[in-house]
């Protein structure tokens, strides 16, 4: 197949999944064309069967804001024609699905559009009344629609007048890449022999509530020594810095910024913290689980589909910070429980969300939408 993929190329779950999917498809012999305004975050090296087409957004004095939707539509049309694409797989309802449906109608000739919903395009952007009709139109006009969790599928159907079928295909992880690789020397840079290591990985948007991870660390440190690795960058970094200072744990919180390779950092950790307000799936939690890191997270959205409460980690009401502290201490203070949860986390990642099986589901869905099956 000849597949065009459009995603936000920034540091976030939807862009990571789209990029990883494209790379997996390319390894299987498909021709994959990324059509984005910047090089996707994890597309950092040459790979056969992959091409990148940059969307150039022009600026004109007439326009107060750059016309990204039109520029993207034009690039989708151009790439679909010159590369003879079979389908456009776009991640995020607006503006990507909107542009893709316009491009399909312009190109014609059997080009299909598949839209994958990732969460904030429905739960946050979709809550803006001025976008409701456009989002509903873009979903219903797509030839195929997928959601990354059953929770997100329900939210979509409850929020919009959707008339098309929404198929759940979850996010995934490559268990050969995401596996624990202990590095005692690297761990010693952050933690002493008695310290436990906690980690939070996100794009530090407000919905991730990264400062709460700092608050949980402070609570844990009242009972046992611990260090917190904060991986990623975004608007809430300054707030997390300030809270660490206020709580007197600034020397125990390590802000590492955006990192290309998180496996080596996850491999240092004893516990993963994800205190999000909303989470359609929880890809960062899944990657931690694959590296044998138990998870303490909010009981929201699709996280219960990823983390089995009491088995691979603990789920806590999102506003129960004291509960997060207590559950974290329970995991960290009981070696037997920690070992069982670490093993269960790895098993869940390998057995329920392996890249090979999930990518096969996407291939089958592509063939169905194209009428090839």
N, C-alpha and C positions, 0 to 999 in steps of 0.2 A: 504493500500500500504506500501511497504518497500522501503524507499527513502534514498539515500546517498546525502549529501550536502557538497560541498567544496566551501570555500570562503577564502578571506584574513581575518584573525581574528582580524585585527587591527582596530583602531578607525577611521571609515570612513563609508560612506553611503552604499557601497556594502556589507560590512561585517555585518552592522546593519540590513539591509533588509533581508539578507540570514538567519541570526540568528533568527530574529523575525518571519520569515516565517516558519522556522523549528519548533519553539515553538508553533506557531499557529496550524501547522499540527499535532503535537504530541497531543495537546489538543483535536483534532478531532479524535483521535484513531489510527493515522498512526504511523508506526515505523520509527523513524528518526535517521539517523547516520551521525554525523558531522565528516568529514575526513579532518583534517587541521594540519598545523605544530604547532599550539598553540590553546589553548582554546579560542573560539570566545568571543569577548569583552562582549556581553550581556548574555552569557551563564554562569551566575554567581551563579546558584543554581540548586539543583537536580530537575528534572522534569520527571515524568513518560513518557515512550515511547521514551526517548532520550538517545543516547549513543555517546560518543566522542572517536574517534580513532586518535591517534596522528601520524603524519607523521614524522618518524625519518630519517633525512637526513644525511647519513654517510659522513665522510671525508676520502679521500684517498690521499696519496702523489702524485698519478698519475694525479689527477684532480686539476686544478688551482682553480676552483670554485666548491662548493658542487653541486651534480647532483640532484637538487630539482625535476625537471620534471620526472626523472626516479624513484625517491623515491616515489613521489606522485602516479605515475602510479602503482607501485608495491602495495602500500597500498590500492588503489582503487580496484585492482584485488582481493587482499586478503579479503577485507571487503565485496565486492560484492559476492564472493563465500561463505564465512562463514556465512554471514547474509542473503543470498538468496535475494539480492536486486532486485527490479523491475526496478529501474531507478537511474541514477546519475544526480542530478541537480547541475550544476557547475556555479559559478558566476565569470565572467571575462573570456574573450576569451583565453588569453594566460597567463600562461601555462595550466590553469585548463581545458579548453575544449580540448586542445591538449592531455593532459594526459588521460582525460576521454574517448576520442575516441579510444586511444590506448588500454585502459583497457577493453572497450566494445569488441573490436576485439579479445582480448586475451580470455576473459571470454566466449563470445558467449551466446547462450541460450536465446536470446530475451532481453537481457539487453539493455535499451535505455539511450540515453544521451540528456539532455536538457541544453542548454547554455543560460544564461541570461547576456545580455550586459548592462553595467552600465554607460559607458561614457568614462572614460579616457583610457580604453582598446581600444577604437575606435579613440577618438579625439586626444589623446596624444601618446600612444604607437603605435597606427595605423599609425601615421604620420612618423614613423621611417621606411624607405624603406626596411630595412633588415628583418622586421617582416611582411610585407604585405602578402606575399604568405602563411606564416604559419597561420596568422589570418584568411585569406580567406578560407584556407583548413579546419581549425578547425570549422568555422561557417558552411560551406557547408557540412561537415561530421557529424554534429550533427543531431540527429533525430528530434529535435525541437529547435527553437531559439526564445527568447523573448527579447524585449527592454523595458526600463522603461519609455520611452516617445516617442511620435510621432517624435519629433525633432531628437532623437537619431536614430530612425529607418531610417529617411531620410539620416542622416549623414552616417550611415552604408552602405546604398545602393549606396550613392554617392562616398564613399571612396573605397569600395571593390567590386570585381566581385562576388557578392552574388547571388547564384542560388536558395537558399532555402527561404521559406517564413519567414519573421520576424514579429512576433505577438507582439503588444503592450499590456503589462500588467503593470500598473503603480505601483510605490511604494505606501505604505499605512501607516496608523497610527491607533493605537487602541485608540478610543476616550474615553474609560473608564479609561485608564491610563493617556493619555495626555489630561488633562483638567486643567483649572486654579484653583490653590489652594493658595490663597493669604496668606502670612505670614508677617504681619506688622513688627514683631521683626526682622526677617531676612532682610527685605528690609532696615530697619533702620541701619543695619550694614554697608550698602554701600551708602546710600543716605539720605540726609536731607529732611525735609518736602517740600521744594520748588524744589527739584531735580527731573528731569525725568531720567528714567533708560533705557539705551539701552543695547542690548546684541548681541554678535556675537558668534556662535558655529561652529567650523570646526576642521579639522585636520591640519590647518595652513600650508598646502602646498602652493607653490607659486601661483597655479591656483586660490586659494580662495582669494588672495589679502587681507589678514587680516589687514595689516597696513593701508589700505584705510579706514577701520572702525574707526581707531584712527583719521585719518584726518577729517572724517565726524564729529566725536565728537568735535574736536577742532573748526570746523566751527559753530556747534550748540551752543557751549559755548560762542561764541561772542554775541549771542542773548538771551540765557537762560541757567540756570544751568542744567547740566546733568552729569550723570555718565555712564561709559561703562564697562560691564562685558564681559571679553574675556574668553571663555570656550573652552578648548581643548589644544592640544600640537602639536608641529611639527616644521619644519625647519624655519618658518617665525616668530616665537615667539620673537627671539632676535631683528629682524628688527622692529617689532611692539613696543617693549620696547624702543628702541632707538628713534623711531619717536615720541613716547609720551613724552620723555624727551626733544627732540628738540622743540616740539610745546608747551612745558610748561604745559602739562595736565597729567603728570605722576601720580599726586595725584588723578586724576579722572578716571584712567583706572585700572581696577582690573583684573589681570591675575590669573585665578582660576585653570588652568591646566585641565587635563583630569578628567571628572566627570562621575560617574556611573549614577547618577540620575539628569537629566537636568530639569525635570518637575518643581521642586521647584524653580529653577533659572529662567526658562521661566516665571513662575508665578509672578516674581517680575517686569518683564519688561514692558515698555510702547511701545517699538519698537524693531524690529529685523532687523539687518543690514546684507546683504549678497552681497558684491560688487565683486562677482566672475568674472573671465575672461571667464570661461566656466562652465556650469552647466547642466548636462544632465537631471536632474529632480529637485533637491533642497529639499531633505528629511528634512534637518534641518529647512528650511522655513516652510514646512508642519507641523512639530512638533510644531513650534512656533504658527502657525495659530490655531492648535487644542487647544492651551492654550490661545486663544483670544489675540494674539499679532500681530498687523499689521506689514507688511513687506515692507521694502524699499530695493530693490535689482536691480541687473543688468538685463537688457533686453537681455538675452542670452539663447541659448539652450532650455531646457524644462521648464524654469521658467515661461514663459507666460501660460503654461498649468496648473500651480499650483496657481500662484498669478494672479488674475484678476486686471489689472491696473485700479486704481481709485475706486476699490470696496473693495478688501481685503488688499490693499497696493498700492504701486507705483513702477513701473518699469522705470529705467533710463538707458540711454546709458552707457555702462560700464566705459567709460573714463570721464564721466561728474560728477566729484566730487562735483562741485558747485550745480548741479542739485539734487544730492543726499541730500546735506545739505538743500536745499530749500524745497524739498519734505518732508524730515524728520520734518522740522520745521512746515510745513503745518499740518501734522498729530498731532504733539505734542502741537501745539498752539490752535487748534480748538477742544474742548472737544466733540462737536457733531459729527464731522467727525471721530474722534478717536473711539468713541463708535460705530458708524455705521460700520467702518472697522473691529473693533474687533469682532463684532457679525457676519459679513459676512465671516471673516476668519474662525471662528469656524464652521459656517454652511458649508463652502466649504470642510473643513476637514472631517466633519461628513457625509456629503451627497455624496461627490465625491470620497473620498479615504479611506473609512472605512475598517479596517482589515478584517472583516467577509466577505464582498463582494469580495474583491480582492483575498483573499485566496481561495474562492470558484471558482474564475476564474482559479487559478492555478490548483486546483483539476480537473476541467473539462479539462484543457489542458493536464494534465498528462494522464487522461483516453483516450483522443484522440490520443496522441502519442503512448500509449501502445496498442491501438486498442481495448480498453474495452468499448468504447461508441458506 
